[in-house]
Amino acid sequence: MKSQIIKGLYIICCFVFANFYSQQTITGKISDENNFDLGGVTVINIAKDQKVSTNSSGEFSIEATNNDELRFIKTGFERASIRVLTNGNNPFLFVKMVRIAQEIEEVELTKITGDLSKDSKRVAKVDKGKIVEDAVGLPQPVGKMREKPAEVKQVLIPMLLGQLNVQGMYDLISGKARRQKRQYRYDDLQEDIIWIKERVEEEYFTKEGIPKERISEFIEYSFLSEPQVRMFVRAKNLSGALLRLEKTIPPYVERLKESKQ
């Protein structure tokens, strides 16, 4: 009888240890179909009912054993799942999530505060001017009303054909064309900086250690160090711009600390 009890305990211990050592920490990274990192994805181990979320870089880690099903859920994306095949290793999973096609109007917040109750109320506001424009069919301006700077080829090619572009030649020689291009670049930069500042509260930056008077400088820094920030600004995609802009906050704040030493 005693030998049978000892044998039973031995089998139980073997089972427990085998299960313990088969459990591993699985790490991975989630991105969308355009290879943009997806933060805030819920990762669920269905077998063990464990949940974690991806960080801003789309990375996660979760406990799992061989053949466990991991499910990935994020609003606006098709649900994805994958089976864990460890084979005695600690695999690193690369997961792609596909965005669900939706035909919705883009809602633009006038200010992002981080307070969900405030921001949700602002979403509900209606742009009455836009409704009137859509109703009567007012034409929208194409591009910006600017005098186009003279280009070398626009002056040189006509000259080779026997045609003289006097104004264009003067603009190039006098430096007017160069000054125009420089001014336009500056105007576009300021316009993009203002676009963010009009939609994001100053507290969003100051709580991260960026002084109020240096917010514009920081946004320009983010454009240079993370060009995708400005790409999303040009596309009028605030959430995409902020997601990339957040990556530039730590190095900028570090630069400020070093400059004060």
SEGUMI-600167 format. One record per residue (C-alpha): residue number from 1; residue in one letter; x, y, z. Coordinates in steps of 0.1 Angstrom, whole numbers, always signed. Each point is the difference from the previous one (the first is absolute). Example, Ala and Ser with C-alpha at 12.3 -4.5 7.8 and 13.67 -1.06 7.14 Angstrom:
2
> num  residuo  u  v  w
> 1  a  +123  -45  +78
> 2  s  +14  +34  -7
END
This chain:
261
> num  residuo  u  v  w
> 1  m  +0  +0  +0
> 2  k  +28  +24  +10
> 3  s  +19  -7  -32
> 4  q  -32  +8  -21
> 5  i  -4  +33  +17
> 6  i  +37  +9  -6
> 7  k  -4  -10  -36
> 8  g  -31  +21  -4
> 9  l  +18  +31  +15
> 10  y  +29  -6  -23
> 11  i  -23  +0  -30
> 12  i  -17  +32  +12
> 13  c  +33  +18  +6
> 14  c  +13  -10  -35
> 15  f  -32  +14  -15
> 16  v  +2  +33  +19
> 17  f  +37  +5  -8
> 18  a  -5  -9  -37
> 19  n  -29  +25  -2
> 20  f  +21  +26  +18
> 21  y  +30  -3  -23
> 22  s  -21  -2  -31
> 23  q  -14  +35  +8
> 24  q  +20  +27  -16
> 25  t  -1  +38  -4
> 26  i  -9  +7  -36
> 27  t  +9  +34  -14
> 28  g  -10  +16  -33
> 29  k  -7  +31  -20
> 30  i  -33  +11  -17
> 31  s  -3  +23  -30
> 32  d  -26  +9  -26
> 33  e  +1  -8  -37
> 34  n  +22  +32  -5
> 35  n  +25  -12  +26
> 36  f  -10  +27  +25
> 37  d  +3  -12  +36
> 38  l  -33  -6  +17
> 39  g  -2  +10  +37
> 40  g  -30  -9  +22
> 41  v  -6  -34  -16
> 42  t  -16  -24  +25
> 43  v  +19  -34  -1
> 44  i  -19  -29  +16
> 45  n  +12  -35  +8
> 46  i  -33  -18  -6
> 47  a  +12  -32  +18
> 48  k  +9  +19  +33
> 49  d  -23  +30  -3
> 50  q  +30  +24  +4
> 51  k  +0  +34  -15
> 52  v  +27  +26  -8
> 53  s  +2  +31  -22
> 54  t  +27  +11  -25
> 55  n  +21  +31  +8
> 56  s  +3  +30  -24
> 57  s  +25  -20  -20
> 58  g  -24  -29  -5
> 59  e  +20  -23  +22
> 60  f  -14  -25  +25
> 61  s  +9  -30  +22
> 62  i  -23  -26  +14
> 63  e  +3  -34  +17
> 64  a  -10  -30  -22
> 65  t  +7  -36  -6
> 66  n  +3  -20  -32
> 67  n  -32  +1  -22
> 68  d  -17  +27  +21
> 69  e  -21  +24  -21
> 70  l  +9  +37  +1
> 71  r  -27  +24  -12
> 72  f  +6  +36  -10
> 73  i  -28  +26  +3
> 74  k  -1  +37  -8
> 75  t  -29  +23  -10
> 76  g  +0  +7  -37
> 77  f  +20  -31  -9
> 78  e  -9  -36  -9
> 79  r  +5  -24  +28
> 80  a  +31  -22  -4
> 81  s  +12  -31  +18
> 82  i  +31  -23  -1
> 83  r  +10  -33  +16
> 84  v  +31  -1  +22
> 85  l  +26  -25  -13
> 86  t  +29  +2  +24
> 87  n  +20  -31  -9
> 88  g  +21  +6  +31
> 89  n  +9  +36  -11
> 90  n  -13  +34  +9
> 91  p  -14  +12  -33
> 92  f  -5  +37  -9
> 93  l  -33  +4  -18
> 94  f  -6  +25  -28
> 95  v  -37  +7  -4
> 96  k  -18  +20  -27
> 97  m  -34  +14  +6
> 98  v  -23  +12  -29
> 99  r  -20  +31  +4
> 100  i  -38  -3  -5
> 101  a  -12  +21  -30
> 102  q  -24  +26  +13
> 103  e  -17  +29  -17
> 104  i  -3  +26  +26
> 105  e  +5  +37  +2
> 106  e  +32  +12  +16
> 107  v  -7  +19  +32
> 108  e  +26  +25  +10
> 109  l  +4  +12  +36
> 110  t  +8  +36  +5
> 111  k  +22  -9  +30
> 112  i  +13  -33  +14
> 113  t  +1  +2  +38
> 114  g  +3  -37  +10
> 115  d  -33  +4  +19
> 116  l  -23  -25  -16
> 117  s  -32  +17  +12
> 118  k  +11  +34  -14
> 119  d  +13  -13  -33
> 120  s  -31  -22  -6
> 121  k  -22  +31  +3
> 122  r  +21  +19  -25
> 123  v  -4  -29  -24
> 124  a  -37  +6  +0
> 125  k  +4  +36  -12
> 126  v  -11  +6  -35
> 127  d  +19  +22  -25
> 128  k  -30  +20  -12
> 129  g  +21  +18  -26
> 130  k  +10  -33  -15
> 131  i  -36  -11  -2
> 132  v  -9  +32  -19
> 133  e  +29  -4  -24
> 134  d  -10  -36  -8
> 135  a  -36  +10  -4
> 136  v  +5  +28  -25
> 137  g  +30  -16  -16
> 138  l  +26  +27  +5
> 139  p  +32  -7  -19
> 140  q  +31  -6  +21
> 141  p  +32  +17  -9
> 142  v  +27  -22  -16
> 143  g  +34  +4  +16
> 144  k  +12  +33  +14
> 145  m  -3  +34  -18
> 146  r  +37  +7  -4
> 147  e  +22  +15  -26
> 148  k  +20  -28  -14
> 149  p  +38  +5  +4
> 150  a  +19  +0  -32
> 151  e  +19  -32  -9
> 152  v  +33  -2  -19
> 153  k  -15  -24  -26
> 154  q  -29  +23  -5
> 155  v  +24  +28  -10
> 156  l  +27  -20  -17
> 157  i  -21  -21  -23
> 158  p  -19  +29  -16
> 159  m  +34  +18  -5
> 160  l  +12  -30  -20
> 161  l  -31  +3  -21
> 162  g  +6  +37  -6
> 163  q  -25  +12  +25
> 164  l  +11  +23  +29
> 165  n  -18  -2  +33
> 166  v  +12  +34  +14
> 167  q  -20  -2  +33
> 168  g  +11  -35  +7
> 169  m  +37  +8  -7
> 170  y  -2  +31  +23
> 171  d  -16  -21  +28
> 172  l  +28  -26  -2
> 173  i  +29  +25  -3
> 174  s  -14  +23  +28
> 175  g  -6  -29  +24
> 176  k  -37  +7  +1
> 177  a  -9  -36  -9
> 178  r  +23  -14  +27
> 179  r  -15  +24  +26
> 180  q  -35  -11  -11
> 181  k  +7  -37  +4
> 182  r  +16  +7  +34
> 183  q  -30  +20  +11
> 184  y  -25  -26  -12
> 185  r  +19  -28  +19
> 186  y  -1  +22  +32
> 187  d  -37  +7  -5
> 188  d  -9  -36  -5
> 189  l  +20  -10  +31
> 190  q  -18  +26  +21
> 191  e  -33  -11  -14
> 192  d  +6  -37  +9
> 193  i  +12  +10  +35
> 194  i  -31  +21  +6
> 195  w  -22  -28  -12
> 196  i  +12  -22  +28
> 197  k  +0  +28  +26
> 198  e  -36  +9  -8
> 199  r  -11  -36  +6
> 200  v  +21  -10  +30
> 201  e  -1  +16  +35
> 202  e  +33  +15  +13
> 203  e  -3  -23  +30
> 204  y  +5  -30  -23
> 205  f  +36  +13  -5
> 206  t  +8  +16  +33
> 207  k  -8  -31  +20
> 208  e  +27  -18  -19
> 209  g  +26  +26  +10
> 210  i  -2  +23  -31
> 211  p  -3  +37  +10
> 212  k  -29  +19  -14
> 213  e  +23  +24  -18
> 214  r  +18  -29  -18
> 215  i  -30  -19  -13
> 216  s  +4  +14  -35
> 217  e  +37  -8  +0
> 218  f  -8  -36  +11
> 219  i  -26  -5  -27
> 220  e  +25  +12  -26
> 221  y  +26  -24  +16
> 222  s  -25  -29  -4
> 223  f  -5  +8  -37
> 224  l  +37  -3  -6
> 225  s  +7  -31  +22
> 226  e  -32  -19  -9
> 227  p  -11  +11  -35
> 228  q  -32  -21  +3
> 229  v  -13  +26  +25
> 230  r  -2  +26  -27
> 231  m  -13  -25  -25
> 232  f  -30  -6  +22
> 233  v  -5  +37  +6
> 234  r  -2  +6  -37
> 235  a  -26  -28  -2
> 236  k  -19  +16  +28
> 237  n  +3  -31  +21
> 238  l  +5  +12  +36
> 239  s  +1  -34  +17
> 240  g  +27  -13  -24
> 241  a  +20  +32  +5
> 242  l  -1  -2  +38
> 243  l  +9  -37  +0
> 244  r  +32  +7  -19
> 245  l  +6  +33  +18
> 246  e  +1  -18  +34
> 247  k  +31  -19  -11
> 248  t  +19  +33  -2
> 249  i  -9  +13  +35
> 250  p  +26  -20  +20
> 251  p  +30  +10  -21
> 252  y  -11  +37  -2
> 253  v  -5  +1  +38
> 254  e  +34  -15  +5
> 255  r  +15  +26  -22
> 256  l  -16  +27  +21
> 257  k  +15  -15  +32
> 258  e  +35  -2  -16
> 259  s  -2  +36  -11
> 260  k  -7  +11  +35
> 261  q  +30  -18  +15
END
